Amino acid sequence: MSDQQIASRPSTAEELRHQLADRLLADKKIRTSAVETAMRAVPRELFVPGVPLATAYADDTVSIKTDEAGTSISAASQPRIVALMLEQLQVEPGHRVLELGAGTGYNAALLAHLTGPAGRVVTIDVDDDLVRGARANLARAGVTGVDIVLGDGRLGHPDTAPFDRITATVGAFEVPRAWLDQLHPAGRLLVPVRLAGAVSRTVPFVSDGHGGWIGDGSEMAGFMPLRDPGTTPAGSSAIDLTGTGAATLQPNRDNLHATDPAALTGVLNTRHTIVPTGVFVGRQESFEQLYLWLACRLPNPPMWLRSAKDAFPGLPGQTMATTAGGSLAHLGYHLTKDGGDRFELDFHGYGPGGADLAAQLAAEAALWDHRFRNHPAVIAIPATPPTADPDRGRFVLARSTTPMTVTWNTEDPR
């Protein structure tokens, strides 16, 4: 076969699988040989049947179920997030693993590969059709060592507890007590926690030695929310800021008390104020720690603001925003004038109080940059929450049963 014929023929599933793993390695989402071997071994295309190979191995989500309105309510997660979470979970051969959210069964197959023949994986999903589909996919791939259970993931699986590792592939505003109770004292619980507004992070919790749990780092990622049996995900409809769909704001439950959809209609067509922050970032640098800081500090935590390309000057296609009455402010950035490869962050305000709101956000960004930027936040579920001290970077996030803390201290945050 000539080089031209080789270049023009369609790639096989195996070739695409290795190409995907190569990209994830280059991006440092895969960091260990165990995760790399699993990602190269498990055939993702068998877990999304009917999907073109190129789609199955694209670094993107694949929706597998929608609600009556056509909104996705279950999906095969983006491979880079899958790999990242497997690295965070640190599964070892022989481990007993509980997964909340079976989905396609792909992640359970990867977990089974990591635990090996001496281990066991239990995965739970709330929908009977997803459970049946995951069973069929696992059988098609020849995967053994996985028990798939139909049930409410919030309750865990006490019959086979304790577990060495528990992982949720659904977003949780609160960490269910059952998950903590069913974890081995030396175990690891990985949860995509929505902390406030749209700010969500995957947190691997380990025992703090004092009856509580502390995050061993965290990564930015969003997941469909944990839901009750027989229901669709609870959420809030996007706010159309223009009446044409050119720009929408997505509130969460904890935004509703301070977000007035009617007052925000047309706000992006009002006077536009830009407030610089004096905070600089590199071209490839993430804003995620600033997002987390704003989520803890703002009375109306950040929401995703999405807009059509070039719909409004200075408005990125997706950014974080907050509102107050009929005013809105969002994060922006501009290249510095010194010819360097960095950006200065700024905030754009709209509406009658937009300038003040943008100035407030700029001051928060400057405070974060000056005092806390070099101290990554630690997320914890302490047995007894401490007193909040926002000026020193210690926040207590109210939850009904398991309050969480977010701490940016220069001292030991544990």
C-alpha positions in Angstrom: 0.0 0.0 0.0 1.4 3.4 -0.9 1.9 6.3 1.5 -0.9 8.1 -0.3 -3.3 5.2 0.1 -2.4 4.9 3.8 -3.0 8.6 4.4 -6.4 8.6 2.6 -7.9 5.4 4.2 -10.2 5.9 7.2 -8.6 5.5 10.6 -9.5 2.4 12.6 -11.0 2.5 16.0 -7.8 1.3 17.5 -5.8 4.0 15.7 -8.3 6.7 16.9 -8.1 5.4 20.4 -4.3 5.7 20.5 -4.5 9.1 18.9 -6.9 10.3 21.6 -4.6 8.9 24.3 -1.6 10.6 22.8 -3.4 14.0 22.9 -4.4 13.5 26.5 -0.9 12.6 27.4 0.5 15.7 25.7 -2.1 17.8 27.5 -1.1 16.1 30.8 -4.6 14.9 31.5 -3.2 11.4 31.5 -0.3 11.3 34.0 0.2 7.7 35.0 0.9 4.5 33.1 -2.2 2.7 34.7 -4.6 5.3 33.3 -2.9 5.4 30.0 -3.1 1.7 29.6 -6.8 1.7 30.5 -7.6 4.5 28.0 -5.8 2.7 25.3 -7.4 -0.7 26.0 -11.1 0.1 26.5 -13.0 0.6 23.2 -15.0 3.7 23.6 -16.9 3.2 20.4 -18.7 0.1 21.9 -20.2 2.3 24.6 -21.7 4.8 22.2 -23.1 2.5 19.5 -24.4 4.1 16.4 -22.1 7.1 16.7 -19.4 7.6 14.0 -15.9 6.6 15.0 -14.6 10.1 14.7 -17.3 11.3 17.1 -16.7 8.5 19.5 -13.0 9.4 19.7 -13.4 13.2 19.6 -12.4 14.9 22.8 -16.0 15.9 23.5 -19.2 14.7 25.2 -21.6 12.4 23.4 -25.2 12.8 24.5 -27.1 9.6 25.0 -30.4 10.8 26.4 -32.5 13.9 26.1 -35.6 15.2 27.8 -38.9 16.2 26.0 -37.4 19.6 25.2 -34.4 18.1 23.6 -32.0 19.0 26.4 -29.3 16.4 27.1 -29.8 14.7 30.5 -27.2 12.0 30.2 -24.0 11.9 28.2 -20.7 10.1 27.8 -18.3 12.5 29.4 -15.5 14.3 27.6 -12.5 12.0 27.5 -10.1 14.6 29.0 -12.4 14.9 32.0 -12.7 11.1 32.3 -8.9 10.8 32.3 -8.4 13.7 34.7 -10.9 12.2 37.2 -9.3 8.7 37.0 -6.0 10.3 37.9 -7.6 12.1 40.8 -9.3 8.9 42.0 -6.0 6.9 42.2 -7.6 3.5 41.7 -5.3 0.5 42.5 -5.6 -3.2 41.6 -7.9 -5.0 44.1 -9.9 -1.9 45.0 -13.6 -2.0 45.6 -15.1 1.0 43.7 -18.5 2.5 43.8 -19.6 4.7 40.9 -22.6 7.0 41.0 -23.9 7.5 37.5 -23.5 4.5 35.2 -24.2 6.4 32.0 -22.9 4.4 29.0 -20.8 2.1 31.2 -17.6 3.4 29.7 -16.2 4.8 32.9 -17.1 1.6 34.8 -15.1 -0.4 32.1 -12.1 1.8 32.7 -12.5 1.3 36.5 -12.7 -2.4 36.0 -9.5 -2.3 34.0 -7.8 -0.4 36.8 -9.0 -2.6 39.6 -8.1 -5.8 37.8 -9.6 -9.3 38.4 -9.2 -9.0 42.2 -11.2 -5.8 42.4 -14.9 -5.0 42.0 -16.9 -2.1 40.6 -20.5 -1.3 41.5 -22.1 1.4 39.4 -25.6 2.9 40.0 -28.0 4.8 37.8 -31.4 6.2 38.3 -32.8 5.3 34.9 -33.7 1.8 33.9 -33.0 2.4 30.2 -29.5 3.6 31.0 -28.9 0.6 33.2 -30.0 -1.7 30.5 -27.9 0.1 27.9 -24.8 0.1 30.1 -25.2 -3.6 30.8 -25.4 -4.3 27.0 -22.4 -2.1 26.3 -20.2 -3.8 29.0 -21.2 -7.2 27.6 -20.4 -6.2 24.1 -17.0 -5.1 25.2 -16.4 -8.3 27.2 -16.0 -6.4 30.5 -16.4 -8.4 33.7 -16.2 -7.4 37.4 -18.9 -4.8 37.2 -22.3 -4.9 39.0 -24.8 -2.4 37.6 -27.6 -1.4 40.0 -30.8 0.5 39.3 -31.4 2.9 42.2 -31.0 6.3 43.8 -27.3 7.2 43.7 -27.6 9.5 46.7 -28.1 6.4 48.9 -24.9 4.8 47.7 -24.8 1.0 48.0 -24.7 0.0 51.7 -25.0 -3.8 50.9 -21.4 -3.9 49.5 -19.8 -1.1 51.5 -17.2 -0.1 52.5 -15.5 1.0 49.3 -11.9 1.9 48.8 -12.9 4.5 46.2 -16.2 6.2 45.4 -16.6 8.4 42.4 -19.6 10.4 41.2 -20.0 11.2 37.5 -22.9 13.6 38.3 -22.7 17.0 39.8 -23.7 17.4 43.5 -24.5 20.7 45.3 -24.2 18.7 48.6 -22.1 15.6 49.3 -24.6 12.9 50.5 -23.8 11.6 54.0 -24.3 8.1 52.7 -21.2 8.4 50.4 -19.0 9.5 53.3 -20.4 6.7 55.6 -19.7 4.0 53.0 -16.1 5.1 52.3 -13.3 3.2 53.9 -11.4 5.4 56.4 -8.4 5.3 54.2 -10.5 5.7 51.1 -10.9 8.4 48.5 -14.2 10.1 47.4 -14.2 12.0 44.1 -17.2 14.4 43.6 -17.9 17.1 41.0 -19.1 19.7 43.6 -21.1 22.8 42.5 -19.8 25.2 45.1 -21.8 28.4 44.2 -23.4 29.7 41.0 -21.8 28.0 38.0 -18.5 27.3 39.7 -18.0 23.5 39.9 -14.9 21.5 40.7 -14.0 17.9 41.0 -12.7 17.3 44.5 -11.0 14.1 45.8 -11.9 14.0 49.5 -9.7 12.1 52.0 -9.9 11.8 55.7 -8.5 14.8 57.6 -7.9 12.5 60.7 -10.4 14.5 62.8 -13.7 13.0 61.7 -13.9 15.2 58.6 -12.8 15.2 55.0 -10.4 17.4 53.1 -9.9 17.9 49.4 -6.6 16.7 47.9 -6.5 19.4 45.3 -9.4 20.1 42.8 -10.0 20.6 39.1 -12.6 22.7 37.2 -15.3 20.6 35.6 -19.0 20.6 35.3 -21.5 17.7 35.2 -25.2 17.1 34.9 -26.7 17.3 38.3 -27.7 14.4 40.6 -31.4 13.9 40.3 -34.3 12.0 41.9 -35.6 8.7 40.4 -38.1 9.4 37.6 -37.2 13.1 37.2 -35.2 15.2 34.8 -32.4 17.4 36.1 -33.6 20.3 38.2 -32.3 23.6 36.9 -33.3 27.1 35.8 -34.0 28.2 32.3 -31.5 30.5 30.6 -32.4 34.2 30.6 -32.5 35.7 27.1 -30.9 39.1 27.5 -31.7 40.3 24.0 -35.0 38.7 23.0 -33.2 37.2 20.0 -31.1 34.6 21.7 -27.9 36.4 20.8 -26.8 36.4 24.5 -28.1 34.3 27.4 -27.4 34.1 31.1 -27.7 30.7 32.9 -28.7 31.1 36.5 -28.5 28.3 39.1 -30.8 27.8 42.1 -28.6 29.9 44.3 -28.8 32.8 41.8 -32.6 33.0 41.6 -33.0 35.2 44.7 -30.8 38.0 43.2 -31.5 37.6 39.4 -34.4 39.5 37.9 -35.0 38.2 34.3 -37.4 41.0 33.4 -35.1 43.8 34.5 -32.2 42.3 32.5 -33.9 42.3 29.1 -31.9 44.6 26.8 -29.2 45.3 29.5 -26.4 44.7 27.0 -27.6 47.6 24.9 -27.2 50.1 27.7 -24.2 52.2 28.5 -21.1 50.1 28.6 -18.4 50.7 31.2 -15.0 48.9 31.3 -13.1 48.8 34.6 -9.4 47.5 34.4 -8.2 45.3 37.2 -4.4 45.5 37.0 -4.4 41.7 37.1 -2.5 40.0 34.3 -2.6 36.4 33.0 -0.7 34.4 30.4 -2.2 33.4 27.1 -2.8 29.8 28.2 -3.6 30.6 31.9 -6.9 29.5 33.3 -9.2 31.9 35.2 -10.6 29.1 37.3 -9.2 30.2 40.7 -10.5 33.7 40.2 -13.9 32.2 39.4 -13.8 30.3 42.7 -12.8 33.4 44.6 -15.8 35.3 43.1 -18.1 32.5 43.8 -17.2 32.7 47.5 -17.3 36.5 47.7 -20.2 37.6 45.6 -23.8 37.7 47.0 -25.0 36.7 43.5 -22.3 34.1 42.5 -21.0 33.9 38.9 -23.2 32.6 36.1 -22.3 31.6 32.6 -22.9 34.3 30.0 -22.9 33.0 26.5 -23.2 35.0 23.3 -23.0 34.7 19.5 -19.7 35.6 18.0 -19.1 39.4 17.9 -22.6 40.0 19.1 -21.4 42.7 21.5 -18.0 44.6 21.7 -15.8 43.1 24.4 -18.1 40.2 25.2 -16.4 36.8 24.8 -18.4 33.9 23.5 -18.5 32.5 27.0 -17.6 34.2 30.3 -18.7 34.6 33.9 -21.1 37.3 34.9 -23.1 38.5 37.9 -26.1 40.8 38.2 -27.7 43.2 40.7 -31.2 44.3 39.8 -31.2 45.6 36.2 -27.4 45.7 36.1 -24.9 43.2 34.8 -21.1 42.9 34.8 -19.0 40.2 33.1 -15.3 39.3 33.0 -13.3 40.4 29.9 -9.7 40.8 29.0 -7.4 42.6 26.5 -3.9 42.2 25.3 -1.4 44.4 27.0 0.3 47.2 25.1 3.8 46.3 26.0 4.1 43.8 23.2 4.2 40.8 25.6 2.2 37.6 25.4 -0.2 38.4 28.3 -3.6 39.8 29.0 -5.0 42.2 31.5 -8.4 41.2 33.0 -11.2 43.8 33.1 -14.8 43.9 34.0 -17.6 45.2 31.7 -20.6 46.8 33.4 -24.1 47.5 31.9 -27.3 49.0 33.2 -27.9 51.7 35.8 -25.5 50.3 38.4 -23.2 48.5 35.9 -20.2 50.8 36.5 -20.3 50.2 40.3 -20.8 46.5 39.9 -17.9 46.2 37.5 -15.7 48.3 39.9 -16.7 45.9 42.8 -15.6 42.9 40.7 -12.4 44.6 39.7 -11.6 45.3 43.4 -12.3 41.6 44.2 -10.0 40.5 41.4 -7.2 42.8 42.6 -7.6 41.5 46.2 -7.4 37.9 45.0 -4.3 38.7 42.9 -2.5 40.5 45.7 -3.2 38.2 48.7 -4.5 34.8 47.6 -3.6 34.0 44.0 -0.5 32.1 44.9 -2.3 30.0 47.5 -4.7 27.5 45.8 -8.0 27.0 47.6 -8.5 23.9 49.7 -12.1 22.6 49.8 -13.1 20.5 52.8 -16.0 18.9 54.7 -14.9 19.3 58.3 -16.6 17.5 61.2 -17.2 20.9 62.8 -17.1 23.9 60.4 -14.9 26.8 61.6 -16.1 30.4 61.8 -16.0 32.1 58.4 -13.4 34.8 57.9 -13.8 36.1 54.3 -11.1 38.8 54.7 -8.6 36.1 55.5 -9.8 33.8 52.8 -11.9 31.4 54.8 -15.5 30.7 53.7 -18.2 28.3 55.0 -20.7 27.2 52.3 -24.0 26.4 53.8 -25.5 22.9 53.1 -28.4 21.1 54.8 -26.2 18.3 56.3 -22.6 18.6 55.2 -21.4 22.2 55.1 -18.2 22.8 53.1 -15.3 25.2 53.6 -13.1 26.9 51.0 -9.8 28.2 52.4 -7.1 30.3 50.9 -4.9 30.8 54.0 -1.1 31.2 53.8 -1.2 29.1 57.0 -2.0 25.4 57.0 -5.7 25.3 55.8 -6.3 21.9 57.4 
